[in-house]
Amino acid sequence: MEITSVSATNVGTESWGEFVEFPLVTVMSGYEEYRNAEGENPQARRKWMGPVGDVVVEVETDAGITGVGQGNWATGAISTIVDETLSKLVVGEDPREREKLWDQMYRATIPFGRKGAAIEAISAVDLALWDIAGKEAEKPVYELLGGPTKEEIDCYASNLHPVDHEILEREALEYAEAGFETMKLRFRHGPEAGRSGMKENEKIVETVRDAVGDDLAIAGDAYMGWSVKYAKEMTQRLEPYDMAWVEEPVIPDDIDGYAAVREAAPMPISGGEHEFTRWGHEELLERGAVDILQPDVHRCGGLTELLKIDALASTHDVPVVPHTGTNPHLHFIAASTNAPMAEYFPIPEWYQERQGEKESTYADAIYANPPQAEDGTLSLPDGTGLSSELNREAVEHFAVEP
């Protein structure tokens, strides 16, 4: 079998709906013009995120099999790297030679890569190659990874944006009633809001804890928006709420800061969704920076690299809970003994009411078969390959011209 062509399609952040407009702390919250903590500046995140949210890569072969992969963010640079560099490396090659092709793509992009857009581009191509492998074998990819290690996949409800305390309480109860045993909220403030912001962050956690009781697990995401000093004090304030983890308290390159927060925090610290390759994740592990590792298969180097990251994590007795619950992640989780759960983005009732007749679709718009949780679990992905059948109409609708 031989690769005959590679194409990349930019998909706009409009496909994510209002997800990018909710009030929450972010890595840019230190700058007033990029802050939306009060919900009064809904375009704040769109200003720095750029128009391109995802890049869909399709790899065609002379056997009539087409593989689909996805890279995340990088403002369209992914498609440029795929078109100008990676496609020239893989066209004419055997798609089954994934290790060789990954190494060649990585080495060829070292002068401008190693992290960021180049690795995200490699991720997309690599996922397409795994999709081809599953389709050729007429099996789901998790069967190629050694078979399932679990009959179903536990997942946590990942939403709970602090738009309003009453709505937050209602949403938390909705997830508890739907059978989720773990849920993740977003913090609203960072150091720029001072002690009053700390009180509001604590109130958000208190609201969710009071709503669901003591038997369910609650995590919280700071999305790189805290300083080390702030994170240490904030996590101490949150000790009474028995949190499952606090996610991305500081910027990803401050690994010493991560380790310091982890040492001081009374709850587990997680991170890794903005880290790249086995080498980046190895540094997090070796330096004791995280209790939970959260790589993203669409960013870290694809499934070929995620398998290596998982092996490293398991040797450190650190569980892997991937960022987002896309179908490629579900195939990985299904086959791993070190990945206990998936992230899942339920659409809350209040959001559906707010949507009305808007065309944006919030999440998973570009796929024809997004996973659906039932009683807090997901079924093992079905179909051949990575179960990444595209919703062609949505892809075309949300496509952004380069």
ROLUM-502283 format. One record per residue (C-alpha): x, y, z; residue number from 0. Coordinates in nm, 2 decimals, padded with zeros to 4 digits. Layout:
<recs>
+--------+--------+--------+-----+
!      u !      v !      w !   k !
+--------+--------+--------+-----+
!      X !      Y !      Z ! NUM !
...
+--------+--------+--------+-----+
</recs>
This chain:
<recs>
+--------+--------+--------+-----+
!      u !      v !      w !   k !
+--------+--------+--------+-----+
!  00.00 !  00.00 !  00.00 !   0 !
!  00.12 !  00.35 ! -00.08 !   1 !
!  00.02 !  00.70 !  00.03 !   2 !
! -00.10 !  00.90 ! -00.28 !   3 !
! -00.20 !  01.23 ! -00.13 !   4 !
! -00.23 !  01.43 !  00.19 !   5 !
! -00.48 !  01.72 !  00.24 !   6 !
! -00.55 !  01.96 !  00.53 !   7 !
! -00.86 !  02.16 !  00.60 !   8 !
! -00.88 !  02.44 !  00.85 !   9 !
! -01.19 !  02.44 !  01.07 !  10 !
! -01.29 !  02.76 !  01.24 !  11 !
! -01.34 !  02.81 !  01.61 !  12 !
! -01.70 !  02.90 !  01.53 !  13 !
! -01.76 !  02.52 !  01.53 !  14 !
! -01.69 !  02.54 !  01.91 !  15 !
! -01.99 !  02.76 !  01.96 !  16 !
! -01.99 !  02.99 !  02.27 !  17 !
! -01.74 !  02.76 !  02.45 !  18 !
! -01.47 !  03.02 !  02.39 !  19 !
! -01.68 !  03.31 !  02.53 !  20 !
! -01.75 !  03.18 !  02.88 !  21 !
! -01.60 !  03.36 !  03.18 !  22 !
! -01.30 !  03.18 !  03.32 !  23 !
! -00.94 !  03.24 !  03.41 !  24 !
! -00.69 !  03.18 !  03.12 !  25 !
! -00.32 !  03.21 !  03.05 !  26 !
! -00.40 !  03.56 !  02.91 !  27 !
! -00.61 !  03.69 !  03.21 !  28 !
! -00.32 !  03.91 !  03.33 !  29 !
! -00.41 !  04.14 !  03.05 !  30 !
! -00.73 !  04.33 !  03.09 !  31 !
! -00.82 !  04.34 !  02.72 !  32 !
! -00.81 !  03.96 !  02.70 !  33 !
! -01.00 !  03.90 !  03.02 !  34 !
! -01.37 !  03.79 !  03.05 !  35 !
! -01.40 !  03.70 !  03.41 !  36 !
! -01.72 !  03.90 !  03.45 !  37 !
! -01.87 !  03.78 !  03.13 !  38 !
! -01.88 !  04.13 !  02.98 !  39 !
! -01.62 !  04.08 !  02.72 !  40 !
! -01.72 !  03.76 !  02.53 !  41 !
! -01.47 !  03.83 !  02.24 !  42 !
! -01.17 !  03.84 !  02.47 !  43 !
! -01.06 !  03.48 !  02.40 !  44 !
! -01.14 !  03.49 !  02.03 !  45 !
! -00.89 !  03.79 !  02.00 !  46 !
! -00.59 !  03.57 !  02.09 !  47 !
! -00.71 !  03.23 !  02.00 !  48 !
! -00.74 !  03.31 !  01.63 !  49 !
! -00.99 !  03.19 !  01.37 !  50 !
! -00.87 !  02.83 !  01.33 !  51 !
! -00.97 !  02.58 !  01.60 !  52 !
! -00.89 !  02.24 !  01.44 !  53 !
! -00.72 !  02.11 !  01.13 !  54 !
! -00.85 !  01.80 !  00.97 !  55 !
! -00.59 !  01.59 !  00.78 !  56 !
! -00.69 !  01.32 !  00.53 !  57 !
! -00.43 !  01.07 !  00.40 !  58 !
! -00.53 !  00.88 !  00.09 !  59 !
! -00.38 !  00.55 ! -00.04 !  60 !
! -00.37 !  00.36 ! -00.36 !  61 !
! -00.58 !  00.09 ! -00.18 !  62 !
! -00.88 !  00.32 ! -00.17 !  63 !
! -00.84 !  00.36 !  00.21 !  64 !
! -00.84 !  00.72 !  00.35 !  65 !
! -00.73 !  00.79 !  00.70 !  66 !
! -00.85 !  01.09 !  00.91 !  67 !
! -00.65 !  01.28 !  01.17 !  68 !
! -00.69 !  01.61 !  01.36 !  69 !
! -00.45 !  01.87 !  01.49 !  70 !
! -00.56 !  02.13 !  01.74 !  71 !
! -00.52 !  02.51 !  01.73 !  72 !
! -00.19 !  02.66 !  01.60 !  73 !
! -00.39 !  02.92 !  01.40 !  74 !
! -00.37 !  02.73 !  01.08 !  75 !
!  00.01 !  02.68 !  01.09 !  76 !
! -00.07 !  02.30 !  01.11 !  77 !
! -00.20 !  02.30 !  00.76 !  78 !
!  00.10 !  02.49 !  00.62 !  79 !
!  00.34 !  02.24 !  00.78 !  80 !
!  00.14 !  01.95 !  00.65 !  81 !
!  00.12 !  02.09 !  00.30 !  82 !
!  00.48 !  02.22 !  00.27 !  83 !
!  00.68 !  01.97 !  00.47 !  84 !
!  00.50 !  01.65 !  00.60 !  85 !
!  00.31 !  01.57 !  00.28 !  86 !
!  00.64 !  01.56 !  00.09 !  87 !
!  00.78 !  01.31 !  00.34 !  88 !
!  00.49 !  01.07 !  00.34 !  89 !
!  00.35 !  01.07 ! -00.01 !  90 !
!  00.48 !  00.76 ! -00.19 !  91 !
!  00.55 !  00.58 !  00.14 !  92 !
!  00.38 !  00.28 !  00.30 !  93 !
!  00.13 !  00.41 !  00.56 !  94 !
!  00.19 !  00.10 !  00.78 !  95 !
!  00.55 !  00.21 !  00.85 !  96 !
!  00.43 !  00.45 !  01.12 !  97 !
!  00.74 !  00.45 !  01.35 !  98 !
!  00.97 !  00.53 !  01.06 !  99 !
!  00.74 !  00.80 !  00.92 ! 100 !
!  00.70 !  00.96 !  01.27 ! 101 !
!  01.07 !  00.97 !  01.32 ! 102 !
!  01.13 !  01.13 !  00.98 ! 103 !
!  00.86 !  01.39 !  01.03 ! 104 !
!  01.00 !  01.48 !  01.37 ! 105 !
!  01.36 !  01.51 !  01.25 ! 106 !
!  01.26 !  01.71 !  00.95 ! 107 !
!  01.07 !  01.96 !  01.16 ! 108 !
!  01.33 !  02.00 !  01.44 ! 109 !
!  01.47 !  02.34 !  01.30 ! 110 !
!  01.12 !  02.50 !  01.35 ! 111 !
!  00.95 !  02.24 !  01.56 ! 112 !
!  01.00 !  02.02 !  01.87 ! 113 !
!  00.69 !  02.17 !  02.03 ! 114 !
!  00.38 !  02.35 !  01.92 ! 115 !
!  00.24 !  02.36 !  01.56 ! 116 !
!  00.49 !  02.12 !  01.41 ! 117 !
!  00.42 !  01.84 !  01.66 ! 118 !
!  00.04 !  01.91 !  01.62 ! 119 !
!  00.08 !  01.87 !  01.25 ! 120 !
!  00.27 !  01.54 !  01.30 ! 121 !
! -00.01 !  01.43 !  01.54 ! 122 !
! -00.27 !  01.48 !  01.27 ! 123 !
! -00.08 !  01.28 !  01.01 ! 124 !
!  00.00 !  01.00 !  01.26 ! 125 !
! -00.36 !  00.96 !  01.36 ! 126 !
! -00.46 !  00.93 !  01.00 ! 127 !
! -00.20 !  00.66 !  00.96 ! 128 !
! -00.35 !  00.47 !  01.26 ! 129 !
! -00.69 !  00.52 !  01.11 ! 130 !
! -00.57 !  00.36 !  00.79 ! 131 !
! -00.43 !  00.06 !  00.98 ! 132 !
! -00.75 ! -00.01 !  01.15 ! 133 !
! -00.95 !  00.02 !  00.84 ! 134 !
! -00.72 ! -00.21 !  00.65 ! 135 !
! -00.75 ! -00.47 !  00.93 ! 136 !
! -01.12 ! -00.41 !  00.95 ! 137 !
! -01.08 ! -00.36 !  01.33 ! 138 !
! -01.11 ! -00.08 !  01.57 ! 139 !
! -00.77 !  00.06 !  01.65 ! 140 !
! -00.78 ! -00.05 !  02.02 ! 141 !
! -00.77 ! -00.41 !  01.89 ! 142 !
! -00.44 ! -00.33 !  01.73 ! 143 !
! -00.31 ! -00.19 !  02.06 ! 144 !
! -00.35 ! -00.52 !  02.24 ! 145 !
! -00.73 ! -00.53 !  02.28 ! 146 !
! -00.96 ! -00.38 !  02.54 ! 147 !
! -00.86 ! -00.36 !  02.91 ! 148 !
! -01.21 ! -00.26 !  03.02 ! 149 !
! -01.57 ! -00.32 !  02.91 ! 150 !
! -01.66 !  00.04 !  02.92 ! 151 !
! -01.49 !  00.37 !  02.98 ! 152 !
! -01.56 !  00.58 !  03.28 ! 153 !
! -01.57 !  00.96 !  03.21 ! 154 !
! -01.60 !  01.28 !  03.39 ! 155 !
! -01.83 !  01.57 !  03.31 ! 156 !
! -01.61 !  01.86 !  03.20 ! 157 !
! -01.79 !  02.19 !  03.19 ! 158 !
! -01.92 !  02.38 !  03.48 ! 159 !
! -01.83 !  02.73 !  03.36 ! 160 !
! -01.89 !  02.99 !  03.63 ! 161 !
! -02.15 !  03.19 !  03.44 ! 162 !
! -02.37 !  03.22 !  03.75 ! 163 !
! -02.39 !  03.04 !  04.09 ! 164 !
! -02.75 !  02.93 !  04.05 ! 165 !
! -02.68 !  02.80 !  03.70 ! 166 !
! -02.36 !  02.63 !  03.83 ! 167 !
! -02.55 !  02.45 !  04.10 ! 168 !
! -02.82 !  02.34 !  03.85 ! 169 !
! -02.56 !  02.21 !  03.61 ! 170 !
! -02.37 !  02.02 !  03.88 ! 171 !
! -02.70 !  01.85 !  03.99 ! 172 !
! -02.77 !  01.77 !  03.63 ! 173 !
! -02.44 !  01.58 !  03.60 ! 174 !
! -02.49 !  01.40 !  03.93 ! 175 !
! -02.83 !  01.29 !  03.82 ! 176 !
! -02.69 !  01.17 !  03.49 ! 177 !
! -02.46 !  00.93 !  03.67 ! 178 !
! -02.12 !  01.11 !  03.65 ! 179 !
! -01.91 !  01.03 !  03.96 ! 180 !
! -01.65 !  01.30 !  03.87 ! 181 !
! -01.70 !  01.65 !  03.73 ! 182 !
! -01.46 !  01.94 !  03.65 ! 183 !
! -01.53 !  02.31 !  03.70 ! 184 !
! -01.35 !  02.62 !  03.57 ! 185 !
! -01.20 !  02.88 !  03.80 ! 186 !
! -01.29 !  03.24 !  03.73 ! 187 !
! -01.00 !  03.45 !  03.86 ! 188 !
! -00.62 !  03.46 !  03.89 ! 189 !
! -00.38 !  03.69 !  04.06 ! 190 !
! -00.51 !  04.00 !  03.88 ! 191 !
! -00.83 !  03.98 !  04.08 ! 192 !
! -00.66 !  03.98 !  04.42 ! 193 !
! -00.81 !  03.83 !  04.74 ! 194 !
! -01.17 !  03.90 !  04.63 ! 195 !
! -01.10 !  03.68 !  04.32 ! 196 !
! -00.97 !  03.40 !  04.56 ! 197 !
! -01.30 !  03.42 !  04.75 ! 198 !
! -01.50 !  03.39 !  04.43 ! 199 !
! -01.29 !  03.09 !  04.32 ! 200 !
! -01.36 !  02.93 !  04.65 ! 201 !
! -01.73 !  03.01 !  04.62 ! 202 !
! -01.74 !  02.83 !  04.29 ! 203 !
! -01.60 !  02.52 !  04.44 ! 204 !
! -01.82 !  02.55 !  04.75 ! 205 !
! -02.13 !  02.58 !  04.53 ! 206 !
! -02.06 !  02.26 !  04.34 ! 207 !
! -01.96 !  02.07 !  04.65 ! 208 !
! -02.28 !  02.18 !  04.83 ! 209 !
! -02.49 !  02.08 !  04.53 ! 210 !
! -02.35 !  01.73 !  04.48 ! 211 !
! -02.25 !  01.63 !  04.83 ! 212 !
! -01.94 !  01.45 !  04.95 ! 213 !
! -01.96 !  01.13 !  04.75 ! 214 !
! -01.87 !  01.27 !  04.41 ! 215 !
! -01.53 !  01.39 !  04.30 ! 216 !
! -01.47 !  01.75 !  04.19 ! 217 !
! -01.18 !  01.88 !  03.99 ! 218 !
! -01.09 !  02.24 !  03.89 ! 219 !
! -00.91 !  02.39 !  03.59 ! 220 !
! -00.70 !  02.71 !  03.62 ! 221 !
! -00.59 !  02.69 !  03.25 ! 222 !
! -00.24 !  02.82 !  03.32 ! 223 !
! -00.38 !  03.14 !  03.47 ! 224 !
! -00.22 !  03.14 !  03.82 ! 225 !
!  00.12 !  03.22 !  03.95 ! 226 !
!  00.31 !  02.98 !  04.18 ! 227 !
!  00.25 !  03.20 !  04.48 ! 228 !
! -00.12 !  03.24 !  04.40 ! 229 !
! -00.16 !  02.87 !  04.33 ! 230 !
! -00.01 !  02.77 !  04.66 ! 231 !
! -00.24 !  03.00 !  04.85 ! 232 !
! -00.55 !  02.91 !  04.64 ! 233 !
! -00.50 !  02.54 !  04.68 ! 234 !
! -00.47 !  02.58 !  05.06 ! 235 !
! -00.80 !  02.76 !  05.06 ! 236 !
! -00.96 !  02.48 !  04.86 ! 237 !
! -00.84 !  02.20 !  05.10 ! 238 !
! -01.18 !  02.17 !  05.28 ! 239 !
! -01.35 !  02.07 !  04.95 ! 240 !
! -01.16 !  01.75 !  04.90 ! 241 !
! -01.08 !  01.82 !  04.53 ! 242 !
! -00.99 !  01.53 !  04.29 ! 243 !
! -00.72 !  01.76 !  04.13 ! 244 !
! -00.64 !  02.11 !  04.03 ! 245 !
! -00.54 !  02.14 !  03.66 ! 246 !
! -00.27 !  02.35 !  03.49 ! 247 !
! -00.21 !  02.60 !  03.78 ! 248 !
!  00.08 !  02.76 !  03.60 ! 249 !
!  00.23 !  02.80 !  03.25 ! 250 !
!  00.36 !  02.47 !  03.12 ! 251 !
!  00.73 !  02.57 !  03.09 ! 252 !
!  00.75 !  02.66 !  03.46 ! 253 !
!  00.82 !  02.30 !  03.56 ! 254 !
!  00.99 !  02.40 !  03.88 ! 255 !
!  00.68 !  02.60 !  03.96 ! 256 !
!  00.46 !  02.30 !  03.89 ! 257 !
!  00.67 !  02.09 !  04.13 ! 258 !
!  00.66 !  02.36 !  04.40 ! 259 !
!  00.28 !  02.38 !  04.37 ! 260 !
!  00.24 !  02.01 !  04.38 ! 261 !
!  00.46 !  01.98 !  04.69 ! 262 !
!  00.25 !  02.25 !  04.87 ! 263 !
! -00.10 !  02.16 !  04.75 ! 264 !
! -00.33 !  01.94 !  04.96 ! 265 !
! -00.48 !  01.78 !  04.65 ! 266 !
! -00.33 !  01.62 !  04.33 ! 267 !
! -00.20 !  01.85 !  04.06 ! 268 !
! -00.25 !  01.77 !  03.69 ! 269 !
! -00.11 !  01.90 !  03.37 ! 270 !
!  00.03 !  01.81 !  03.03 ! 271 !
! -00.23 !  01.91 !  02.77 ! 272 !
!  00.01 !  02.18 !  02.65 ! 273 !
!  00.32 !  01.96 !  02.65 ! 274 !
!  00.46 !  01.78 !  02.35 ! 275 !
!  00.63 !  01.45 !  02.28 ! 276 !
!  00.77 !  01.19 !  02.51 ! 277 !
!  01.06 !  01.41 !  02.61 ! 278 !
!  00.84 !  01.70 !  02.73 ! 279 !
!  00.62 !  01.46 !  02.93 ! 280 !
!  00.93 !  01.28 !  03.07 ! 281 !
!  01.05 !  01.60 !  03.22 ! 282 !
!  00.72 !  01.66 !  03.40 ! 283 !
!  00.74 !  01.31 !  03.54 ! 284 !
!  01.11 !  01.31 !  03.63 ! 285 !
!  01.08 !  01.64 !  03.81 ! 286 !
!  00.78 !  01.54 !  04.01 ! 287 !
!  00.56 !  01.81 !  03.86 ! 288 !
!  00.23 !  01.63 !  03.83 ! 289 !
!  00.02 !  01.36 !  04.00 ! 290 !
! -00.20 !  01.31 !  03.69 ! 291 !
! -00.07 !  01.34 !  03.33 ! 292 !
! -00.31 !  01.49 !  03.07 ! 293 !
! -00.15 !  01.46 !  02.72 ! 294 !
! -00.36 !  01.54 !  02.41 ! 295 !
! -00.32 !  01.29 !  02.13 ! 296 !
! -00.40 !  01.57 !  01.88 ! 297 !
! -00.11 !  01.78 !  02.01 ! 298 !
!  00.15 !  01.56 !  02.18 ! 299 !
!  00.26 !  01.37 !  01.86 ! 300 !
! -00.03 !  01.14 !  01.78 ! 301 !
! -00.11 !  00.79 !  01.90 ! 302 !
!  00.24 !  00.66 !  01.82 ! 303 !
!  00.39 !  00.91 !  02.07 ! 304 !
!  00.10 !  00.89 !  02.32 ! 305 !
!  00.18 !  00.52 !  02.37 ! 306 !
!  00.53 !  00.60 !  02.46 ! 307 !
!  00.41 !  00.88 !  02.70 ! 308 !
!  00.18 !  00.63 !  02.87 ! 309 !
!  00.46 !  00.38 !  02.91 ! 310 !
!  00.67 !  00.65 !  03.08 ! 311 !
!  00.39 !  00.76 !  03.30 ! 312 !
!  00.31 !  00.40 !  03.42 ! 313 !
!  00.68 !  00.35 !  03.53 ! 314 !
!  00.63 !  00.66 !  03.76 ! 315 !
!  00.29 !  00.53 !  03.88 ! 316 !
!  00.12 !  00.84 !  03.73 ! 317 !
! -00.22 !  00.78 !  03.57 ! 318 !
! -00.29 !  00.93 !  03.23 ! 319 !
! -00.62 !  01.11 !  03.19 ! 320 !
! -00.61 !  01.26 !  02.83 ! 321 !
! -00.72 !  01.61 !  02.75 ! 322 !
! -01.06 !  01.58 !  02.58 ! 323 !
! -01.25 !  01.27 !  02.50 ! 324 !
! -01.23 !  01.24 !  02.12 ! 325 !
! -01.26 !  00.90 !  01.96 ! 326 !
! -00.88 !  00.86 !  01.92 ! 327 !
! -00.84 !  00.91 !  02.29 ! 328 !
! -01.11 !  00.65 !  02.36 ! 329 !
! -00.93 !  00.39 !  02.16 ! 330 !
! -00.61 !  00.47 !  02.36 ! 331 !
! -00.80 !  00.45 !  02.70 ! 332 !
! -00.97 !  00.13 !  02.60 ! 333 !
! -00.64 ! -00.04 !  02.55 ! 334 !
! -00.44 !  00.11 !  02.84 ! 335 !
! -00.42 ! -00.02 !  03.19 ! 336 !
! -00.29 !  00.32 !  03.31 ! 337 !
! -00.57 !  00.54 !  03.17 ! 338 !
! -00.87 !  00.53 !  03.42 ! 339 !
! -01.11 !  00.77 !  03.26 ! 340 !
! -01.19 !  01.00 !  02.97 ! 341 !
! -01.29 !  01.37 !  02.97 ! 342 !
! -01.64 !  01.43 !  02.84 ! 343 !
! -01.81 !  01.75 !  02.75 ! 344 !
! -02.18 !  01.72 !  02.81 ! 345 !
! -02.40 !  02.00 !  02.67 ! 346 !
! -02.59 !  02.14 !  02.98 ! 347 !
! -02.96 !  02.21 !  02.96 ! 348 !
! -02.91 !  02.58 !  03.02 ! 349 !
! -02.67 !  02.60 !  02.73 ! 350 !
! -02.91 !  02.43 !  02.50 ! 351 !
! -03.18 !  02.68 !  02.60 ! 352 !
! -02.94 !  02.97 !  02.53 ! 353 !
! -02.85 !  02.83 !  02.20 ! 354 !
! -03.20 !  02.86 !  02.05 ! 355 !
! -03.16 !  02.87 !  01.67 ! 356 !
! -02.79 !  02.95 !  01.66 ! 357 !
! -02.59 !  02.75 !  01.41 ! 358 !
! -02.29 !  02.69 !  01.63 ! 359 !
! -02.28 !  02.34 !  01.77 ! 360 !
! -02.05 !  02.36 !  02.08 ! 361 !
! -01.85 !  02.04 !  02.04 ! 362 !
! -01.77 !  01.75 !  01.81 ! 363 !
! -01.94 !  01.93 !  01.52 ! 364 !
! -01.70 !  01.80 !  01.26 ! 365 !
! -01.76 !  01.43 !  01.34 ! 366 !
! -02.05 !  01.22 !  01.24 ! 367 !
! -02.03 !  00.99 !  01.54 ! 368 !
! -01.93 !  01.19 !  01.85 ! 369 !
! -01.93 !  00.97 !  02.17 ! 370 !
! -02.23 !  00.99 !  02.39 ! 371 !
! -02.21 !  00.91 !  02.76 ! 372 !
! -02.47 !  00.71 !  02.95 ! 373 !
! -02.48 !  00.68 !  03.33 ! 374 !
! -02.13 !  00.84 !  03.35 ! 375 !
! -01.97 !  00.59 !  03.11 ! 376 !
! -01.88 !  00.56 !  02.74 ! 377 !
! -01.91 !  00.25 !  02.53 ! 378 !
! -01.59 !  00.13 !  02.36 ! 379 !
! -01.57 !  00.30 !  02.02 ! 380 !
! -01.71 !  00.09 !  01.73 ! 381 !
! -01.64 !  00.07 !  01.37 ! 382 !
! -01.30 !  00.02 !  01.20 ! 383 !
! -01.01 !  00.25 !  01.24 ! 384 !
! -01.03 !  00.54 !  01.49 ! 385 !
! -01.41 !  00.59 !  01.45 ! 386 !
! -01.34 !  00.93 !  01.30 ! 387 !
! -01.60 !  00.95 !  01.03 ! 388 !
! -01.63 !  01.32 !  00.93 ! 389 !
! -01.95 !  01.52 !  00.92 ! 390 !
! -01.87 !  01.65 !  00.57 ! 391 !
! -02.14 !  01.91 !  00.58 ! 392 !
! -02.01 !  02.06 !  00.91 ! 393 !
! -01.65 !  02.05 !  00.79 ! 394 !
! -01.74 !  02.24 !  00.48 ! 395 !
! -01.96 !  02.48 !  00.67 ! 396 !
! -01.70 !  02.57 !  00.93 ! 397 !
! -01.40 !  02.56 !  00.70 ! 398 !
! -01.17 !  02.86 !  00.70 ! 399 !
! -00.98 !  02.95 !  00.39 ! 400 !
! -00.60 !  02.96 !  00.44 ! 401 !
+--------+--------+--------+-----+
</recs>
